[in-house]
Amino acid sequence: SAKTDFIRPFTVIVEGNVGSGKTTFLNHFNKYDNVGVYTEPIEMWRNCNGYNLLELMYKDPKKWSFTFQSYVQLTMLRQHTRLTKYPVKLMERSVYSARYCFVEKMERDQLMAAPAIAVIDEWFKFITENENVGVDLIVYLRTSPEVVYDRILKRNRSEERTIAFDYFKSLHEIHEDWLYHKTLHKVPAPVIVLNADLDQSVIGEEYEKYEEQILNKLPVQAHV
Ligand SMILES: Cc1cc2cn([C@H]3C[C@H](O)[C@@H](CO)O3)c(=O)nc2[nH]1
């Protein structure tokens, strides 16, 4: 059958520090039948043609950050452009946080040389010119670094064992500048800020506060 034209659904990206509770958030919204949930393709980063790029990056960030982030950009582009039958698409992170948070962090730590950043940035500009990569809403799971650090230690993901607290602290500041103070990089859609420090036992109420906006259920503004 002819490939249907790409009709971009109402696209929501879920952003936040490592350990900010994105998976818990996505699981909560997965139960709605009109929402397509697209989790971070971490298994692809762990197995790119047999190579665990995530592990390589954490083991030797100077050597592998460019390789890792260029593959992240490709896999996130794939997530953005995947056709979905759902009217609402919920994505875990995006090409925007890839560039504005993680590549930003690697640039500040000089883990990626300027020519490498220039190449990533050219790809990013080309990719984001395409409106199929547009987003309609950003959910910012706002946390404090201490809370996410404690969660990461408990989660104990093998590749993350070597990360120092300072990494999460500066990644937190980058997210704050981007999505809360809005002083860092372009913000591609309106932002809803959730208090994601809340414990799993009560955070459902926090989600429910914004459910209508997230599910695009708000009454359509009458066009006068
Ligand atoms: C878009 C994007 C997600 C992402 C995650 N990560 C890392 C942070 C976590 O340890 C792990 C899974 O999110 O990958 C990264 O280094 N660069 C990234 N870029």
The ligand as a Tripos MOL2 file, in Angstrom:
@<TRIPOS>MOLECULE
LIG
   19    21     1     0     0
SMALL
NO_CHARGES

@<TRIPOS>ATOM
      1 C1         19.0830   11.9480   24.1260 C.3       1 LIG1
      2 C2         20.0850   11.3690   25.0610 C.ar      1 LIG1
      3 C3         19.7970   10.4620   26.0760 C.ar      1 LIG1
      4 C4         21.0310   10.1860   26.6910 C.ar      1 LIG1
      5 C5         21.3750    9.3650   27.7580 C.ar      1 LIG1
      6 N1         22.6800    9.3260   28.1320 N.ar      1 LIG1
      7 C6         23.0610    8.4050   29.2140 C.3       1 LIG1
      8 C7         22.5010    8.8150   30.5390 C.3       1 LIG1
      9 C8         22.1420    7.5040   31.2040 C.3       1 LIG1
     10 O1         23.2560    6.9860   31.9300 O.3       1 LIG1
     11 C9         21.8840    6.5460   30.0550 C.3       1 LIG1
     12 C10        20.4080    6.2950   29.8110 C.3       1 LIG1
     13 O2         19.6750    7.4640   29.7890 O.3       1 LIG1
     14 O3         22.4740    7.1570   28.8950 O.3       1 LIG1
     15 C11        23.6530   10.0780   27.4910 C.ar      1 LIG1
     16 O4         24.8160   10.0050   27.8900 O.2       1 LIG1
     17 N2         23.3280   10.8660   26.4280 N.ar      1 LIG1
     18 C12        22.0300   10.9320   26.0390 C.ar      1 LIG1
     19 N3         21.4450   11.6410   25.0500 N.ar      1 LIG1
@<TRIPOS>BOND
     1     1     2 1
     2     2     3 ar
     3     2    19 ar
     4     3     4 ar
     5     4     5 ar
     6     4    18 ar
     7     5     6 ar
     8     6     7 1
     9     6    15 ar
    10     7     8 1
    11     7    14 1
    12     8     9 1
    13     9    10 1
    14     9    11 1
    15    11    12 1
    16    11    14 1
    17    12    13 1
    18    15    16 2
    19    15    17 ar
    20    17    18 ar
    21    18    19 ar
@<TRIPOS>SUBSTRUCTURE
     1 LIG1         1 GROUP 0 **** ****
